[in-house]
Amino acid sequence: MLIYILLKIFDILQILIMIHIILSWVPINNDFKKLIDSIVNPMLKPFRAILPIGGIYLDLAPIIFLLLLRITITTLIKFFY
């Protein structure tokens, strides 16, 4: 039961990250975007601190976060099932 809840939380996190990525391409500033940013940015902040952005504007933090989240999900599934 606990693993099922964790997997659902990870699914929601993945959806929130994808929404964050899509909204970052759209120049809007509304309450929904602020809500998503307030949820997602604290999770991405550690990755943004260690990843160099350089001279281009390409935020790799969501991609790295999604990759680590997928590895965690796969590991949990293999461990518990």
Distance bins in CASP14 RR format, pairs under 12 A and 6 or more apart:
PFRMAT RR
TARGET T0000
AUTHOR 0000-0000-0000
RMODE 2
METHOD distances of the structure
MODEL  1
1 7 0 0 0 0 0 1 0 0 0 0 0
1 8 0 0 0 0 0 1 0 0 0 0 0
1 80 0 0 0 0 0 1 0 0 0 0 0
2 8 0 0 0 0 0 1 0 0 0 0 0
2 9 0 0 0 0 0 1 0 0 0 0 0
2 76 0 0 0 0 0 1 0 0 0 0 0
2 80 0 0 0 0 1 0 0 0 0 0 0
3 9 0 0 0 0 0 1 0 0 0 0 0
3 10 0 0 0 0 0 1 0 0 0 0 0
3 72 0 0 0 0 0 1 0 0 0 0 0
3 73 0 0 0 0 0 1 0 0 0 0 0
3 75 0 0 0 0 0 1 0 0 0 0 0
3 76 1 0 0 1 0 0 0 0 0 0 0
3 77 1 0 0 1 0 0 0 0 0 0 0
3 78 0 0 0 0 0 1 0 0 0 0 0
3 79 0 0 0 0 1 0 0 0 0 0 0
3 80 1 0 1 0 0 0 0 0 0 0 0
3 81 1 0 0 1 0 0 0 0 0 0 0
4 10 0 0 0 0 0 1 0 0 0 0 0
4 11 0 0 0 0 0 1 0 0 0 0 0
4 76 0 0 0 0 0 1 0 0 0 0 0
4 77 0 0 0 0 0 1 0 0 0 0 0
4 80 0 0 0 0 1 0 0 0 0 0 0
4 81 0 0 0 0 0 1 0 0 0 0 0
5 11 0 0 0 0 0 1 0 0 0 0 0
5 12 0 0 0 0 0 1 0 0 0 0 0
5 76 0 0 0 0 0 1 0 0 0 0 0
5 80 0 0 0 0 0 1 0 0 0 0 0
6 12 0 0 0 0 0 1 0 0 0 0 0
6 13 0 0 0 0 0 1 0 0 0 0 0
6 69 0 0 0 0 0 1 0 0 0 0 0
6 72 0 0 0 0 1 0 0 0 0 0 0
6 73 0 0 0 0 1 0 0 0 0 0 0
6 75 0 0 0 0 0 1 0 0 0 0 0
6 76 1 0 0 1 0 0 0 0 0 0 0
6 77 0 0 0 0 0 1 0 0 0 0 0
6 79 0 0 0 0 0 1 0 0 0 0 0
6 80 0 0 0 0 1 0 0 0 0 0 0
7 13 0 0 0 0 0 1 0 0 0 0 0
7 14 0 0 0 0 0 1 0 0 0 0 0
7 69 0 0 0 0 0 1 0 0 0 0 0
7 70 0 0 0 0 0 1 0 0 0 0 0
7 72 0 0 0 0 0 1 0 0 0 0 0
7 73 1 0 0 1 0 0 0 0 0 0 0
7 74 0 0 0 0 0 1 0 0 0 0 0
7 75 0 0 0 0 0 1 0 0 0 0 0
7 76 1 0 0 1 0 0 0 0 0 0 0
7 77 1 0 0 1 0 0 0 0 0 0 0
7 80 0 0 0 0 1 0 0 0 0 0 0
7 81 0 0 0 0 0 1 0 0 0 0 0
8 14 0 0 0 0 0 1 0 0 0 0 0
8 15 0 0 0 0 0 1 0 0 0 0 0
8 73 0 0 0 0 0 1 0 0 0 0 0
9 15 0 0 0 0 0 1 0 0 0 0 0
9 16 0 0 0 0 0 1 0 0 0 0 0
9 69 0 0 0 0 0 1 0 0 0 0 0
9 72 0 0 0 0 0 1 0 0 0 0 0
9 73 0 0 0 0 0 1 0 0 0 0 0
9 76 0 0 0 0 0 1 0 0 0 0 0
10 16 0 0 0 0 0 1 0 0 0 0 0
10 17 0 0 0 0 0 1 0 0 0 0 0
10 43 0 0 0 0 0 1 0 0 0 0 0
10 65 0 0 0 0 0 1 0 0 0 0 0
10 66 0 0 0 0 0 1 0 0 0 0 0
10 68 0 0 0 0 0 1 0 0 0 0 0
10 69 1 0 1 0 0 0 0 0 0 0 0
10 70 0 0 0 0 1 0 0 0 0 0 0
10 71 0 0 0 0 0 1 0 0 0 0 0
10 72 1 0 0 1 0 0 0 0 0 0 0
10 73 1 0 1 0 0 0 0 0 0 0 0
10 74 0 0 0 0 0 1 0 0 0 0 0
10 75 0 0 0 0 0 1 0 0 0 0 0
10 76 0 0 0 0 1 0 0 0 0 0 0
10 77 0 0 0 0 0 1 0 0 0 0 0
11 17 0 0 0 0 0 1 0 0 0 0 0
11 18 0 0 0 0 0 1 0 0 0 0 0
11 66 0 0 0 0 0 1 0 0 0 0 0
11 69 0 0 0 0 1 0 0 0 0 0 0
11 70 0 0 0 0 0 1 0 0 0 0 0
11 73 0 0 0 0 1 0 0 0 0 0 0
12 18 0 0 0 0 0 1 0 0 0 0 0
12 19 0 0 0 0 0 1 0 0 0 0 0
12 36 0 0 0 0 0 1 0 0 0 0 0
12 39 0 0 0 0 1 0 0 0 0 0 0
12 40 0 0 0 0 0 1 0 0 0 0 0
12 69 0 0 0 0 0 1 0 0 0 0 0
13 19 0 0 0 0 0 1 0 0 0 0 0
13 20 0 0 0 0 0 1 0 0 0 0 0
13 36 0 0 0 0 0 1 0 0 0 0 0
13 39 0 0 0 0 1 0 0 0 0 0 0
13 40 0 0 0 0 1 0 0 0 0 0 0
13 42 0 0 0 0 0 1 0 0 0 0 0
13 43 1 0 0 1 0 0 0 0 0 0 0
13 44 0 0 0 0 0 1 0 0 0 0 0
13 62 0 0 0 0 0 1 0 0 0 0 0
13 65 0 0 0 0 1 0 0 0 0 0 0
13 66 0 0 0 0 1 0 0 0 0 0 0
13 68 0 0 0 0 0 1 0 0 0 0 0
13 69 1 0 0 1 0 0 0 0 0 0 0
13 70 0 0 0 0 0 1 0 0 0 0 0
13 72 0 0 0 0 0 1 0 0 0 0 0
13 73 0 0 0 0 1 0 0 0 0 0 0
14 20 0 0 0 0 0 1 0 0 0 0 0
14 21 0 0 0 0 0 1 0 0 0 0 0
14 40 0 0 0 0 0 1 0 0 0 0 0
14 43 0 0 0 0 0 1 0 0 0 0 0
14 62 0 0 0 0 0 1 0 0 0 0 0
14 63 0 0 0 0 0 1 0 0 0 0 0
14 65 0 0 0 0 1 0 0 0 0 0 0
14 66 1 0 0 1 0 0 0 0 0 0 0
14 67 0 0 0 0 0 1 0 0 0 0 0
14 68 0 0 0 0 0 1 0 0 0 0 0
14 69 1 0 0 1 0 0 0 0 0 0 0
14 70 0 0 0 0 1 0 0 0 0 0 0
14 72 0 0 0 0 0 1 0 0 0 0 0
14 73 0 0 0 0 1 0 0 0 0 0 0
15 21 0 0 0 0 0 1 0 0 0 0 0
15 22 0 0 0 0 0 1 0 0 0 0 0
15 36 0 0 0 0 0 1 0 0 0 0 0
15 39 0 0 0 0 0 1 0 0 0 0 0
15 40 0 0 0 0 0 1 0 0 0 0 0
15 66 0 0 0 0 0 1 0 0 0 0 0
15 69 0 0 0 0 0 1 0 0 0 0 0
16 22 0 0 0 0 0 1 0 0 0 0 0
16 23 0 0 0 0 0 1 0 0 0 0 0
16 32 0 0 0 0 0 1 0 0 0 0 0
16 33 0 0 0 0 0 1 0 0 0 0 0
16 35 0 0 0 0 1 0 0 0 0 0 0
16 36 1 0 0 1 0 0 0 0 0 0 0
16 37 0 0 0 0 0 1 0 0 0 0 0
16 38 0 0 0 0 0 1 0 0 0 0 0
16 39 1 0 1 0 0 0 0 0 0 0 0
16 40 1 0 1 0 0 0 0 0 0 0 0
16 41 0 0 0 0 0 1 0 0 0 0 0
16 42 0 0 0 0 0 1 0 0 0 0 0
16 43 0 0 0 0 1 0 0 0 0 0 0
16 44 0 0 0 0 0 1 0 0 0 0 0
16 62 0 0 0 0 0 1 0 0 0 0 0
16 65 0 0 0 0 0 1 0 0 0 0 0
16 66 0 0 0 0 0 1 0 0 0 0 0
16 69 0 0 0 0 0 1 0 0 0 0 0
17 23 0 0 0 0 0 1 0 0 0 0 0
17 24 0 0 0 0 0 1 0 0 0 0 0
17 36 0 0 0 0 1 0 0 0 0 0 0
17 37 0 0 0 0 0 1 0 0 0 0 0
17 39 0 0 0 0 1 0 0 0 0 0 0
17 40 1 0 0 1 0 0 0 0 0 0 0
17 41 0 0 0 0 0 1 0 0 0 0 0
17 43 0 0 0 0 1 0 0 0 0 0 0
17 44 0 0 0 0 1 0 0 0 0 0 0
17 47 0 0 0 0 0 1 0 0 0 0 0
17 59 0 0 0 0 0 1 0 0 0 0 0
17 61 0 0 0 0 1 0 0 0 0 0 0
17 62 1 0 1 0 0 0 0 0 0 0 0
17 63 0 0 0 0 1 0 0 0 0 0 0
17 64 0 0 0 0 0 1 0 0 0 0 0
17 65 1 0 0 1 0 0 0 0 0 0 0
17 66 1 0 1 0 0 0 0 0 0 0 0
17 67 0 0 0 0 0 1 0 0 0 0 0
17 68 0 0 0 0 0 1 0 0 0 0 0
17 69 1 0 0 1 0 0 0 0 0 0 0
17 70 0 0 0 0 0 1 0 0 0 0 0
18 24 0 0 0 0 0 1 0 0 0 0 0
18 25 0 0 0 0 0 1 0 0 0 0 0
18 36 0 0 0 0 0 1 0 0 0 0 0
18 40 0 0 0 0 0 1 0 0 0 0 0
18 62 0 0 0 0 1 0 0 0 0 0 0
18 63 0 0 0 0 0 1 0 0 0 0 0
18 65 0 0 0 0 0 1 0 0 0 0 0
18 66 0 0 0 0 1 0 0 0 0 0 0
18 69 0 0 0 0 0 1 0 0 0 0 0
19 25 0 0 0 0 0 1 0 0 0 0 0
19 26 0 0 0 0 0 1 0 0 0 0 0
19 32 0 0 0 0 1 0 0 0 0 0 0
19 33 0 0 0 0 1 0 0 0 0 0 0
19 35 0 0 0 0 0 1 0 0 0 0 0
19 36 1 0 1 0 0 0 0 0 0 0 0
19 37 0 0 0 0 0 1 0 0 0 0 0
19 39 0 0 0 0 1 0 0 0 0 0 0
19 40 0 0 0 0 1 0 0 0 0 0 0
19 62 0 0 0 0 0 1 0 0 0 0 0
20 26 0 0 0 0 0 1 0 0 0 0 0
20 32 0 0 0 0 0 1 0 0 0 0 0
20 33 0 0 0 0 1 0 0 0 0 0 0
20 34 0 0 0 0 0 1 0 0 0 0 0
20 35 0 0 0 0 0 1 0 0 0 0 0
20 36 1 0 1 0 0 0 0 0 0 0 0
20 37 1 0 0 1 0 0 0 0 0 0 0
20 38 0 0 0 0 0 1 0 0 0 0 0
20 39 0 0 0 0 1 0 0 0 0 0 0
20 40 1 0 1 0 0 0 0 0 0 0 0
20 41 0 0 0 0 1 0 0 0 0 0 0
20 42 0 0 0 0 0 1 0 0 0 0 0
20 43 0 0 0 0 1 0 0 0 0 0 0
20 44 0 0 0 0 1 0 0 0 0 0 0
20 59 0 0 0 0 1 0 0 0 0 0 0
20 61 0 0 0 0 0 1 0 0 0 0 0
20 62 1 0 0 1 0 0 0 0 0 0 0
20 63 0 0 0 0 0 1 0 0 0 0 0
20 65 0 0 0 0 1 0 0 0 0 0 0
20 66 0 0 0 0 0 1 0 0 0 0 0
21 33 0 0 0 0 0 1 0 0 0 0 0
21 36 0 0 0 0 0 1 0 0 0 0 0
21 37 0 0 0 0 0 1 0 0 0 0 0
21 40 0 0 0 0 1 0 0 0 0 0 0
21 44 0 0 0 0 0 1 0 0 0 0 0
21 58 0 0 0 0 0 1 0 0 0 0 0
21 59 0 0 0 0 1 0 0 0 0 0 0
21 60 0 0 0 0 0 1 0 0 0 0 0
21 61 0 0 0 0 0 1 0 0 0 0 0
21 62 1 0 1 0 0 0 0 0 0 0 0
21 63 0 0 0 0 1 0 0 0 0 0 0
21 65 0 0 0 0 0 1 0 0 0 0 0
21 66 0 0 0 0 1 0 0 0 0 0 0
22 28 0 0 0 0 0 1 0 0 0 0 0
22 32 0 0 0 0 0 1 0 0 0 0 0
22 33 0 0 0 0 0 1 0 0 0 0 0
22 36 0 0 0 0 1 0 0 0 0 0 0
22 40 0 0 0 0 0 1 0 0 0 0 0
22 62 0 0 0 0 0 1 0 0 0 0 0
23 29 0 0 0 0 1 0 0 0 0 0 0
23 30 0 0 0 0 1 0 0 0 0 0 0
23 32 1 0 0 1 0 0 0 0 0 0 0
23 33 1 0 1 0 0 0 0 0 0 0 0
23 34 0 0 0 0 0 1 0 0 0 0 0
23 35 0 0 0 0 0 1 0 0 0 0 0
23 36 1 0 0 1 0 0 0 0 0 0 0
23 37 0 0 0 0 1 0 0 0 0 0 0
23 39 0 0 0 0 0 1 0 0 0 0 0
23 40 0 0 0 0 1 0 0 0 0 0 0
23 41 0 0 0 0 0 1 0 0 0 0 0
23 62 0 0 0 0 0 1 0 0 0 0 0
24 33 0 0 0 0 1 0 0 0 0 0 0
24 36 0 0 0 0 1 0 0 0 0 0 0
24 37 0 0 0 0 1 0 0 0 0 0 0
24 40 0 0 0 0 1 0 0 0 0 0 0
24 41 0 0 0 0 0 1 0 0 0 0 0
24 44 0 0 0 0 0 1 0 0 0 0 0
24 57 0 0 0 0 0 1 0 0 0 0 0
24 58 0 0 0 0 0 1 0 0 0 0 0
24 59 1 0 0 1 0 0 0 0 0 0 0
24 61 0 0 0 0 0 1 0 0 0 0 0
24 62 0 0 0 0 1 0 0 0 0 0 0
25 33 0 0 0 0 0 1 0 0 0 0 0
25 57 0 0 0 0 0 1 0 0 0 0 0
25 59 0 0 0 0 0 1 0 0 0 0 0
25 62 0 0 0 0 0 1 0 0 0 0 0
26 32 0 0 0 0 0 1 0 0 0 0 0
26 33 0 0 0 0 1 0 0 0 0 0 0
26 36 0 0 0 0 0 1 0 0 0 0 0
27 33 0 0 0 0 0 1 0 0 0 0 0
28 34 0 0 0 0 0 1 0 0 0 0 0
28 36 0 0 0 0 0 1 0 0 0 0 0
28 37 0 0 0 0 0 1 0 0 0 0 0
29 36 0 0 0 0 0 1 0 0 0 0 0
29 37 0 0 0 0 1 0 0 0 0 0 0
30 36 0 0 0 0 0 1 0 0 0 0 0
30 37 0 0 0 0 0 1 0 0 0 0 0
31 37 0 0 0 0 0 1 0 0 0 0 0
31 38 0 0 0 0 0 1 0 0 0 0 0
32 38 0 0 0 0 0 1 0 0 0 0 0
32 39 0 0 0 0 0 1 0 0 0 0 0
33 39 0 0 0 0 0 1 0 0 0 0 0
33 40 0 0 0 0 0 1 0 0 0 0 0
33 41 0 0 0 0 0 1 0 0 0 0 0
34 40 0 0 0 0 0 1 0 0 0 0 0
34 41 0 0 0 0 0 1 0 0 0 0 0
35 41 0 0 0 0 0 1 0 0 0 0 0
36 42 0 0 0 0 0 1 0 0 0 0 0
36 43 0 0 0 0 0 1 0 0 0 0 0
36 44 0 0 0 0 0 1 0 0 0 0 0
36 62 0 0 0 0 0 1 0 0 0 0 0
37 43 0 0 0 0 0 1 0 0 0 0 0
37 44 0 0 0 0 1 0 0 0 0 0 0
37 45 0 0 0 0 0 1 0 0 0 0 0
37 62 0 0 0 0 0 1 0 0 0 0 0
38 44 0 0 0 0 0 1 0 0 0 0 0
38 45 0 0 0 0 0 1 0 0 0 0 0
40 47 0 0 0 0 0 1 0 0 0 0 0
40 48 0 0 0 0 0 1 0 0 0 0 0
40 59 0 0 0 0 0 1 0 0 0 0 0
40 61 0 0 0 0 1 0 0 0 0 0 0
40 62 1 0 0 1 0 0 0 0 0 0 0
40 65 0 0 0 0 1 0 0 0 0 0 0
40 66 0 0 0 0 0 1 0 0 0 0 0
40 69 0 0 0 0 0 1 0 0 0 0 0
41 47 0 0 0 0 0 1 0 0 0 0 0
41 48 0 0 0 0 1 0 0 0 0 0 0
41 59 0 0 0 0 0 1 0 0 0 0 0
41 61 0 0 0 0 1 0 0 0 0 0 0
41 62 0 0 0 0 0 1 0 0 0 0 0
41 65 0 0 0 0 0 1 0 0 0 0 0
42 48 0 0 0 0 0 1 0 0 0 0 0
42 61 0 0 0 0 0 1 0 0 0 0 0
42 65 0 0 0 0 0 1 0 0 0 0 0
43 61 0 0 0 0 1 0 0 0 0 0 0
43 62 0 0 0 0 1 0 0 0 0 0 0
43 64 0 0 0 0 0 1 0 0 0 0 0
43 65 1 0 0 1 0 0 0 0 0 0 0
43 66 0 0 0 0 0 1 0 0 0 0 0
43 68 0 0 0 0 0 1 0 0 0 0 0
43 69 0 0 0 0 1 0 0 0 0 0 0
44 50 0 0 0 0 0 1 0 0 0 0 0
44 51 0 0 0 0 1 0 0 0 0 0 0
44 59 1 0 0 1 0 0 0 0 0 0 0
44 60 0 0 0 0 1 0 0 0 0 0 0
44 61 1 0 1 0 0 0 0 0 0 0 0
44 62 1 0 0 1 0 0 0 0 0 0 0
44 63 0 0 0 0 0 1 0 0 0 0 0
44 64 0 0 0 0 1 0 0 0 0 0 0
44 65 1 0 1 0 0 0 0 0 0 0 0
44 66 0 0 0 0 0 1 0 0 0 0 0
44 68 0 0 0 0 0 1 0 0 0 0 0
44 69 0 0 0 0 0 1 0 0 0 0 0
45 51 0 0 0 0 0 1 0 0 0 0 0
45 59 0 0 0 0 0 1 0 0 0 0 0
45 61 0 0 0 0 1 0 0 0 0 0 0
45 62 0 0 0 0 0 1 0 0 0 0 0
45 65 0 0 0 0 0 1 0 0 0 0 0
46 61 0 0 0 0 1 0 0 0 0 0 0
46 64 0 0 0 0 1 0 0 0 0 0 0
46 65 0 0 0 0 1 0 0 0 0 0 0
46 68 0 0 0 0 0 1 0 0 0 0 0
47 53 0 0 0 0 0 1 0 0 0 0 0
47 59 0 0 0 0 1 0 0 0 0 0 0
47 60 1 0 0 1 0 0 0 0 0 0 0
47 61 1 1 0 0 0 0 0 0 0 0 0
47 62 0 0 0 0 1 0 0 0 0 0 0
47 63 0 0 0 0 1 0 0 0 0 0 0
47 64 1 0 1 0 0 0 0 0 0 0 0
47 65 1 0 1 0 0 0 0 0 0 0 0
47 66 0 0 0 0 0 1 0 0 0 0 0
47 67 0 0 0 0 0 1 0 0 0 0 0
47 68 0 0 0 0 1 0 0 0 0 0 0
47 69 0 0 0 0 0 1 0 0 0 0 0
48 58 0 0 0 0 0 1 0 0 0 0 0
48 59 1 0 0 1 0 0 0 0 0 0 0
48 60 0 0 0 0 1 0 0 0 0 0 0
48 61 1 0 1 0 0 0 0 0 0 0 0
48 62 0 0 0 0 1 0 0 0 0 0 0
48 63 0 0 0 0 0 1 0 0 0 0 0
48 64 0 0 0 0 1 0 0 0 0 0 0
48 65 0 0 0 0 1 0 0 0 0 0 0
49 61 0 0 0 0 1 0 0 0 0 0 0
49 64 0 0 0 0 0 1 0 0 0 0 0
50 60 0 0 0 0 0 1 0 0 0 0 0
50 61 0 0 0 0 1 0 0 0 0 0 0
50 64 0 0 0 0 1 0 0 0 0 0 0
50 65 0 0 0 0 0 1 0 0 0 0 0
51 58 0 0 0 0 1 0 0 0 0 0 0
51 59 0 0 0 0 1 0 0 0 0 0 0
51 60 1 0 1 0 0 0 0 0 0 0 0
51 61 1 0 1 0 0 0 0 0 0 0 0
51 62 0 0 0 0 0 1 0 0 0 0 0
51 63 0 0 0 0 1 0 0 0 0 0 0
51 64 1 0 0 1 0 0 0 0 0 0 0
51 65 0 0 0 0 0 1 0 0 0 0 0
52 58 0 0 0 0 0 1 0 0 0 0 0
52 59 0 0 0 0 0 1 0 0 0 0 0
52 60 0 0 0 0 1 0 0 0 0 0 0
52 61 0 0 0 0 0 1 0 0 0 0 0
53 59 1 0 0 1 0 0 0 0 0 0 0
53 60 0 0 0 0 1 0 0 0 0 0 0
53 61 0 0 0 0 1 0 0 0 0 0 0
54 60 0 0 0 0 0 1 0 0 0 0 0
58 64 0 0 0 0 0 1 0 0 0 0 0
59 65 0 0 0 0 0 1 0 0 0 0 0
60 66 0 0 0 0 0 1 0 0 0 0 0
60 67 0 0 0 0 1 0 0 0 0 0 0
61 67 0 0 0 0 0 1 0 0 0 0 0
61 68 0 0 0 0 0 1 0 0 0 0 0
62 68 0 0 0 0 0 1 0 0 0 0 0
62 69 0 0 0 0 0 1 0 0 0 0 0
63 69 0 0 0 0 0 1 0 0 0 0 0
63 70 0 0 0 0 0 1 0 0 0 0 0
64 70 0 0 0 0 0 1 0 0 0 0 0
64 71 0 0 0 0 0 1 0 0 0 0 0
65 71 0 0 0 0 0 1 0 0 0 0 0
65 72 0 0 0 0 0 1 0 0 0 0 0
66 72 0 0 0 0 0 1 0 0 0 0 0
66 73 0 0 0 0 0 1 0 0 0 0 0
67 73 0 0 0 0 0 1 0 0 0 0 0
67 74 0 0 0 0 0 1 0 0 0 0 0
68 74 0 0 0 0 0 1 0 0 0 0 0
68 75 0 0 0 0 0 1 0 0 0 0 0
69 75 0 0 0 0 0 1 0 0 0 0 0
69 76 0 0 0 0 0 1 0 0 0 0 0
70 76 0 0 0 0 0 1 0 0 0 0 0
70 77 0 0 0 0 0 1 0 0 0 0 0
71 77 0 0 0 0 0 1 0 0 0 0 0
71 78 0 0 0 0 0 1 0 0 0 0 0
72 78 0 0 0 0 0 1 0 0 0 0 0
72 79 0 0 0 0 0 1 0 0 0 0 0
73 79 0 0 0 0 0 1 0 0 0 0 0
73 80 0 0 0 0 0 1 0 0 0 0 0
73 81 0 0 0 0 0 1 0 0 0 0 0
74 80 0 0 0 0 0 1 0 0 0 0 0
74 81 0 0 0 0 0 1 0 0 0 0 0
75 81 0 0 0 0 0 1 0 0 0 0 0
END
